[in-house]
Amino acid sequence: MDMFCYQCEQTRDGTGCLKRTVCGKTPETAALQDLVVHSVKGISQYAHRAAELVKRDPEVDRFVIEALFATVNDVPTLVEPRL
């Protein structure tokens, strides 16, 4: 699987990793983290609009923060997916 990972400060020469990353992340993990970030952006748009309508949900806010934290730090959190 091809990859381009620019998710952390360890990226090679500050440009990004093209193969298995310096931090040891696989291409699959990098792709999944990109998907999480993309998904959270969409969730955040709805959460922002809900907040404007005074319909804020603290659980959604916490999920967004923890999901982003997990991708930035490459560590799992206590977030459990909801289906």
PAMIDO-27937 format. One record per atom (N, C-alpha, C, O): residue number from 1; residue in one letter; chain; atom name; z, y, x. Coordinates in nm, 3 decimals. Example, Ala and Ser with C-alpha at 12.3 -4.5 7.8 and 13.67 -1.06 7.14 Angstrom:
// PAMIDO-27937
(1,'a','A','N',(0.780,-0.569,1.319)) (1,'a','A','CA',(0.780,-0.450,1.230)) (1,'a','A','C',(0.780,-0.330,1.320)) (1,'a','A','O',(0.846,-0.332,1.424)) (2,'s','A','N',(0.708,-0.225,1.285)) (2,'s','A','CA',(0.714,-0.106,1.367)) (2,'s','A','C',(0.787,0.003,1.290)) (2,'s','A','O',(0.804,0.114,1.341)) 
//
This chain:
// PAMIDO-27937
(1,'m','A','N',(0.000,-0.118,0.085)) (1,'m','A','CA',(0.000,0.000,0.000)) (1,'m','A','C',(0.000,0.124,0.089)) (1,'m','A','O',(0.080,0.134,0.181)) (2,'d','A','N',(-0.089,0.216,0.060)) (2,'d','A','CA',(-0.093,0.343,0.133)) (2,'d','A','C',(0.021,0.431,0.087)) (2,'d','A','O',(0.070,0.418,-0.025)) (3,'m','A','N',(0.062,0.521,0.174)) (3,'m','A','CA',(0.169,0.611,0.134)) (3,'m','A','C',(0.157,0.743,0.207)) (3,'m','A','O',(0.097,0.752,0.313)) (4,'f','A','N',(0.216,0.842,0.147)) (4,'f','A','CA',(0.242,0.969,0.213)) (4,'f','A','C',(0.378,1.013,0.163)) (4,'f','A','O',(0.392,1.049,0.046)) (5,'c','A','N',(0.476,1.011,0.249)) (5,'c','A','CA',(0.613,1.044,0.210)) (5,'c','A','C',(0.656,1.170,0.283)) (5,'c','A','O',(0.651,1.177,0.406)) (6,'y','A','N',(0.697,1.268,0.207)) (6,'y','A','CA',(0.747,1.394,0.264)) (6,'y','A','C',(0.881,1.430,0.201)) (6,'y','A','O',(0.915,1.548,0.187)) (7,'q','A','N',(0.957,1.328,0.162)) (7,'q','A','CA',(1.076,1.349,0.080)) (7,'q','A','C',(1.203,1.382,0.158)) (7,'q','A','O',(1.302,1.421,0.097)) (8,'c','A','N',(1.203,1.369,0.288)) (8,'c','A','CA',(1.329,1.396,0.358)) (8,'c','A','C',(1.304,1.473,0.488)) (8,'c','A','O',(1.191,1.497,0.528)) (9,'e','A','N',(1.413,1.511,0.549)) (9,'e','A','CA',(1.404,1.589,0.673)) (9,'e','A','C',(1.365,1.504,0.793)) (9,'e','A','O',(1.342,1.558,0.901)) (10,'q','A','N',(1.356,1.374,0.775)) (10,'q','A','CA',(1.323,1.285,0.886)) (10,'q','A','C',(1.173,1.263,0.900)) (10,'q','A','O',(1.131,1.186,0.987)) (11,'t','A','N',(1.092,1.327,0.818)) (11,'t','A','CA',(0.949,1.302,0.822)) (11,'t','A','C',(0.892,1.329,0.960)) (11,'t','A','O',(0.933,1.422,1.029)) (12,'r','A','N',(0.800,1.246,0.997)) (12,'r','A','CA',(0.743,1.252,1.131)) (12,'r','A','C',(0.676,1.388,1.156)) (12,'r','A','O',(0.590,1.430,1.079)) (13,'d','A','N',(0.715,1.454,1.262)) (13,'d','A','CA',(0.661,1.583,1.303)) (13,'d','A','C',(0.667,1.687,1.191)) (13,'d','A','O',(0.593,1.786,1.194)) (14,'g','A','N',(0.755,1.666,1.092)) (14,'g','A','CA',(0.769,1.760,0.982)) (14,'g','A','C',(0.650,1.763,0.887)) (14,'g','A','O',(0.638,1.856,0.807)) (15,'t','A','N',(0.563,1.662,0.895)) (15,'t','A','CA',(0.443,1.662,0.811)) (15,'t','A','C',(0.443,1.552,0.706)) (15,'t','A','O',(0.376,1.565,0.604)) (16,'g','A','N',(0.515,1.446,0.729)) (16,'g','A','CA',(0.520,1.335,0.635)) (16,'g','A','C',(0.489,1.204,0.704)) (16,'g','A','O',(0.425,1.201,0.809)) (17,'c','A','N',(0.534,1.096,0.643)) (17,'c','A','CA',(0.511,0.962,0.698)) (17,'c','A','C',(0.394,0.897,0.625)) (17,'c','A','O',(0.382,0.906,0.503)) (18,'l','A','N',(0.307,0.833,0.701)) (18,'l','A','CA',(0.189,0.769,0.644)) (18,'l','A','C',(0.203,0.617,0.634)) (18,'l','A','O',(0.127,0.552,0.563)) (19,'k','A','N',(0.298,0.563,0.706)) (19,'k','A','CA',(0.327,0.419,0.702)) (19,'k','A','C',(0.475,0.405,0.670)) (19,'k','A','O',(0.538,0.501,0.624)) (20,'r','A','N',(0.529,0.289,0.692)) (20,'r','A','CA',(0.674,0.273,0.667)) (20,'r','A','C',(0.745,0.390,0.732)) (20,'r','A','O',(0.723,0.420,0.849)) (21,'t','A','N',(0.830,0.454,0.657)) (21,'t','A','CA',(0.885,0.581,0.700)) (21,'t','A','C',(0.987,0.569,0.812)) (21,'t','A','O',(1.039,0.460,0.840)) (22,'v','A','N',(1.014,0.680,0.875)) (22,'v','A','CA',(1.112,0.688,0.983)) (22,'v','A','C',(1.248,0.639,0.931)) (22,'v','A','O',(1.323,0.575,1.005)) (23,'c','A','N',(1.280,0.670,0.805)) (23,'c','A','CA',(1.409,0.632,0.748)) (23,'c','A','C',(1.411,0.486,0.703)) (23,'c','A','O',(1.516,0.436,0.664)) (24,'g','A','N',(1.297,0.419,0.708)) (24,'g','A','CA',(1.292,0.279,0.669)) (24,'g','A','C',(1.244,0.256,0.526)) (24,'g','A','O',(1.236,0.142,0.482)) (25,'k','A','N',(1.214,0.362,0.455)) (25,'k','A','CA',(1.170,0.352,0.316)) (25,'k','A','C',(1.032,0.285,0.310)) (25,'k','A','O',(0.945,0.315,0.391)) (26,'t','A','N',(1.015,0.196,0.214)) (26,'t','A','CA',(0.886,0.130,0.196)) (26,'t','A','C',(0.792,0.219,0.113)) (26,'t','A','O',(0.838,0.311,0.046)) (27,'p','A','N',(0.662,0.192,0.118)) (27,'p','A','CA',(0.569,0.268,0.034)) (27,'p','A','C',(0.604,0.259,-0.114)) (27,'p','A','O',(0.588,0.355,-0.189)) (28,'e','A','N',(0.651,0.143,-0.157)) (28,'e','A','CA',(0.688,0.125,-0.298)) (28,'e','A','C',(0.804,0.216,-0.336)) (28,'e','A','O',(0.803,0.278,-0.443)) (29,'t','A','N',(0.904,0.224,-0.249)) (29,'t','A','CA',(1.019,0.310,-0.276)) (29,'t','A','C',(0.977,0.457,-0.280)) (29,'t','A','O',(1.021,0.532,-0.368)) (30,'a','A','N',(0.893,0.498,-0.186)) (30,'a','A','CA',(0.845,0.636,-0.185)) (30,'a','A','C',(0.771,0.668,-0.314)) (30,'a','A','O',(0.790,0.775,-0.372)) (31,'a','A','N',(0.686,0.576,-0.360)) (31,'a','A','CA',(0.611,0.598,-0.484)) (31,'a','A','C',(0.704,0.606,-0.604)) (31,'a','A','O',(0.685,0.689,-0.693)) (32,'l','A','N',(0.805,0.519,-0.607)) (32,'l','A','CA',(0.900,0.522,-0.719)) (32,'l','A','C',(0.982,0.651,-0.719)) (32,'l','A','O',(1.012,0.706,-0.825)) (33,'q','A','N',(1.019,0.698,-0.601)) (33,'q','A','CA',(1.094,0.824,-0.595)) (33,'q','A','C',(1.006,0.941,-0.642)) (33,'q','A','O',(1.055,1.031,-0.710)) (34,'d','A','N',(0.879,0.939,-0.607)) (34,'d','A','CA',(0.788,1.042,-0.657)) (34,'d','A','C',(0.780,1.036,-0.809)) (34,'d','A','O',(0.777,1.140,-0.875)) (35,'l','A','N',(0.777,0.915,-0.865)) (35,'l','A','CA',(0.773,0.897,-1.009)) (35,'l','A','C',(0.900,0.950,-1.075)) (35,'l','A','O',(0.894,1.013,-1.181)) (36,'v','A','N',(1.015,0.925,-1.014)) (36,'v','A','CA',(1.141,0.976,-1.067)) (36,'v','A','C',(1.138,1.129,-1.071)) (36,'v','A','O',(1.175,1.189,-1.172)) (37,'v','A','N',(1.095,1.191,-0.962)) (37,'v','A','CA',(1.090,1.337,-0.957)) (37,'v','A','C',(0.995,1.390,-1.065)) (37,'v','A','O',(1.029,1.486,-1.135)) (38,'h','A','N',(0.879,1.330,-1.078)) (38,'h','A','CA',(0.782,1.373,-1.179)) (38,'h','A','C',(0.841,1.359,-1.320)) (38,'h','A','O',(0.827,1.449,-1.403)) (39,'s','A','N',(0.905,1.247,-1.346)) (39,'s','A','CA',(0.965,1.222,-1.477)) (39,'s','A','C',(1.076,1.320,-1.509)) (39,'s','A','O',(1.087,1.370,-1.621)) (40,'v','A','N',(1.160,1.347,-1.409)) (40,'v','A','CA',(1.272,1.439,-1.429)) (40,'v','A','C',(1.221,1.580,-1.456)) (40,'v','A','O',(1.285,1.656,-1.529)) (41,'k','A','N',(1.108,1.616,-1.398)) (41,'k','A','CA',(1.050,1.748,-1.428)) (41,'k','A','C',(1.018,1.758,-1.577)) (41,'k','A','O',(1.045,1.860,-1.640)) (42,'g','A','N',(0.960,1.652,-1.633)) (42,'g','A','CA',(0.930,1.652,-1.775)) (42,'g','A','C',(1.054,1.656,-1.861)) (42,'g','A','O',(1.061,1.731,-1.959)) (43,'i','A','N',(1.153,1.575,-1.826)) (43,'i','A','CA',(1.280,1.574,-1.899)) (43,'i','A','C',(1.343,1.713,-1.895)) (43,'i','A','O',(1.397,1.761,-1.994)) (44,'s','A','N',(1.335,1.776,-1.779)) (44,'s','A','CA',(1.395,1.908,-1.762)) (44,'s','A','C',(1.328,2.013,-1.850)) (44,'s','A','O',(1.394,2.104,-1.900)) (45,'q','A','N',(1.198,2.002,-1.869)) (45,'q','A','CA',(1.129,2.097,-1.957)) (45,'q','A','C',(1.183,2.088,-2.099)) (45,'q','A','O',(1.209,2.190,-2.164)) (46,'y','A','N',(1.200,1.965,-2.147)) (46,'y','A','CA',(1.256,1.947,-2.281)) (46,'y','A','C',(1.401,1.991,-2.288)) (46,'y','A','O',(1.443,2.052,-2.386)) (47,'a','A','N',(1.478,1.961,-2.184)) (47,'a','A','CA',(1.619,2.000,-2.181)) (47,'a','A','C',(1.632,2.152,-2.180)) (47,'a','A','O',(1.721,2.208,-2.246)) (48,'h','A','N',(1.546,2.218,-2.107)) (48,'h','A','CA',(1.548,2.365,-2.102)) (48,'h','A','C',(1.518,2.424,-2.239)) (48,'h','A','O',(1.585,2.516,-2.285)) (49,'r','A','N',(1.416,2.370,-2.304)) (49,'r','A','CA',(1.381,2.418,-2.439)) (49,'r','A','C',(1.494,2.390,-2.538)) (49,'r','A','O',(1.525,2.474,-2.622)) (50,'a','A','N',(1.556,2.273,-2.528)) (50,'a','A','CA',(1.669,2.241,-2.616)) (50,'a','A','C',(1.784,2.338,-2.593)) (50,'a','A','O',(1.850,2.381,-2.688)) (51,'a','A','N',(1.808,2.372,-2.467)) (51,'a','A','CA',(1.916,2.467,-2.436)) (51,'a','A','C',(1.887,2.604,-2.497)) (51,'a','A','O',(1.978,2.672,-2.543)) (52,'e','A','N',(1.761,2.644,-2.496)) (52,'e','A','CA',(1.724,2.771,-2.560)) (52,'e','A','C',(1.753,2.769,-2.709)) (52,'e','A','O',(1.782,2.872,-2.769)) (53,'l','A','N',(1.746,2.651,-2.769)) (53,'l','A','CA',(1.773,2.634,-2.912)) (53,'l','A','C',(1.919,2.596,-2.938)) (53,'l','A','O',(1.955,2.554,-3.048)) (54,'v','A','N',(2.003,2.611,-2.835)) (54,'v','A','CA',(2.146,2.580,-2.840)) (54,'v','A','C',(2.169,2.433,-2.879)) (54,'v','A','O',(2.257,2.403,-2.959)) (55,'k','A','N',(2.091,2.345,-2.821)) (55,'k','A','CA',(2.103,2.201,-2.844)) (55,'k','A','C',(2.118,2.129,-2.711)) (55,'k','A','O',(2.056,2.025,-2.688)) (56,'r','A','N',(2.199,2.184,-2.625)) (56,'r','A','CA',(2.219,2.127,-2.491)) (56,'r','A','C',(2.290,1.992,-2.498)) (56,'r','A','O',(2.377,1.972,-2.582)) (57,'d','A','N',(2.251,1.900,-2.409)) (57,'d','A','CA',(2.314,1.768,-2.403)) (57,'d','A','C',(2.368,1.746,-2.262)) (57,'d','A','O',(2.289,1.728,-2.169)) (58,'p','A','N',(2.498,1.748,-2.244)) (58,'p','A','CA',(2.556,1.732,-2.110)) (58,'p','A','C',(2.517,1.601,-2.042)) (58,'p','A','O',(2.509,1.595,-1.919)) (59,'e','A','N',(2.494,1.497,-2.120)) (59,'e','A','CA',(2.453,1.370,-2.059)) (59,'e','A','C',(2.314,1.379,-1.997)) (59,'e','A','O',(2.288,1.322,-1.891)) (60,'v','A','N',(2.225,1.451,-2.064)) (60,'v','A','CA',(2.090,1.471,-2.009)) (60,'v','A','C',(2.100,1.556,-1.883)) (60,'v','A','O',(2.036,1.524,-1.782)) (61,'d','A','N',(2.178,1.663,-1.888)) (61,'d','A','CA',(2.196,1.748,-1.770)) (61,'d','A','C',(2.247,1.667,-1.651)) (61,'d','A','O',(2.197,1.681,-1.539)) (62,'r','A','N',(2.345,1.584,-1.675)) (62,'r','A','CA',(2.403,1.502,-1.568)) (62,'r','A','C',(2.301,1.402,-1.514)) (62,'r','A','O',(2.290,1.382,-1.393)) (63,'f','A','N',(2.225,1.339,-1.604)) (63,'f','A','CA',(2.124,1.243,-1.562)) (63,'f','A','C',(2.021,1.308,-1.470)) (63,'f','A','O',(1.985,1.252,-1.367)) (64,'v','A','N',(1.975,1.427,-1.507)) (64,'v','A','CA',(1.876,1.499,-1.425)) (64,'v','A','C',(1.933,1.527,-1.286)) (64,'v','A','O',(1.866,1.501,-1.186)) (65,'i','A','N',(2.052,1.578,-1.281)) (65,'i','A','CA',(2.115,1.609,-1.152)) (65,'i','A','C',(2.131,1.484,-1.066)) (65,'i','A','O',(2.097,1.485,-0.948)) (66,'e','A','N',(2.181,1.377,-1.125)) (66,'e','A','CA',(2.205,1.255,-1.048)) (66,'e','A','C',(2.074,1.188,-1.006)) (66,'e','A','O',(2.066,1.132,-0.896)) (67,'a','A','N',(1.973,1.193,-1.091)) (67,'a','A','CA',(1.843,1.134,-1.055)) (67,'a','A','C',(1.782,1.209,-0.937)) (67,'a','A','O',(1.732,1.147,-0.843)) (68,'l','A','N',(1.786,1.341,-0.941)) (68,'l','A','CA',(1.734,1.419,-0.829)) (68,'l','A','C',(1.816,1.398,-0.703)) (68,'l','A','O',(1.760,1.389,-0.593)) (69,'f','A','N',(1.947,1.391,-0.717)) (69,'f','A','CA',(2.033,1.366,-0.602)) (69,'f','A','C',(1.998,1.233,-0.536)) (69,'f','A','O',(1.995,1.223,-0.413)) (70,'a','A','N',(1.972,1.132,-0.616)) (70,'a','A','CA',(1.939,1.000,-0.562)) (70,'a','A','C',(1.809,1.004,-0.481)) (70,'a','A','O',(1.798,0.937,-0.379)) (71,'t','A','N',(1.711,1.083,-0.525)) (71,'t','A','CA',(1.585,1.087,-0.452)) (71,'t','A','C',(1.597,1.170,-0.325)) (71,'t','A','O',(1.535,1.136,-0.224)) (72,'v','A','N',(1.674,1.275,-0.328)) (72,'v','A','CA',(1.689,1.360,-0.210)) (72,'v','A','C',(1.767,1.289,-0.101)) (72,'v','A','O',(1.735,1.303,0.017)) (73,'n','A','N',(1.866,1.215,-0.139)) (73,'n','A','CA',(1.955,1.152,-0.043)) (73,'n','A','C',(1.925,1.004,-0.018)) (73,'n','A','O',(1.992,0.941,0.064)) (74,'d','A','N',(1.827,0.949,-0.087)) (74,'d','A','CA',(1.792,0.808,-0.070)) (74,'d','A','C',(1.912,0.716,-0.092)) (74,'d','A','O',(1.926,0.614,-0.025)) (75,'v','A','N',(1.998,0.752,-0.186)) (75,'v','A','CA',(2.113,0.668,-0.217)) (75,'v','A','C',(2.120,0.648,-0.368)) (75,'v','A','O',(2.087,0.738,-0.444)) (76,'p','A','N',(2.162,0.531,-0.410)) (76,'p','A','CA',(2.178,0.509,-0.554)) (76,'p','A','C',(2.301,0.583,-0.606)) (76,'p','A','O',(2.396,0.607,-0.532)) (77,'t','A','N',(2.298,0.617,-0.733)) (77,'t','A','CA',(2.413,0.681,-0.796)) (77,'t','A','C',(2.459,0.592,-0.910)) (77,'t','A','O',(2.411,0.479,-0.926)) (78,'l','A','N',(2.550,0.641,-0.987)) (78,'l','A','CA',(2.603,0.564,-1.099)) (78,'l','A','C',(2.521,0.583,-1.226)) (78,'l','A','O',(2.564,0.540,-1.333)) (79,'v','A','N',(2.405,0.645,-1.215)) (79,'v','A','CA',(2.320,0.667,-1.332)) (79,'v','A','C',(2.266,0.534,-1.382)) (79,'v','A','O',(2.211,0.457,-1.304)) (80,'e','A','N',(2.282,0.508,-1.508)) (80,'e','A','CA',(2.228,0.387,-1.568)) (80,'e','A','C',(2.114,0.430,-1.660)) (80,'e','A','O',(2.132,0.521,-1.741)) (81,'p','A','N',(1.998,0.366,-1.649)) (81,'p','A','CA',(1.886,0.408,-1.734)) (81,'p','A','C',(1.915,0.378,-1.880)) (81,'p','A','O',(1.980,0.279,-1.914)) (82,'r','A','N',(1.866,0.464,-1.965)) (82,'r','A','CA',(1.878,0.443,-2.109)) (82,'r','A','C',(1.740,0.406,-2.162)) (82,'r','A','O',(1.640,0.467,-2.125)) (83,'l','A','N',(1.737,0.309,-2.247)) (83,'l','A','CA',(1.609,0.270,-2.307)) (83,'l','A','C',(1.607,0.302,-2.453)) (83,'l','A','O',(1.508,0.277,-2.521)) 
//
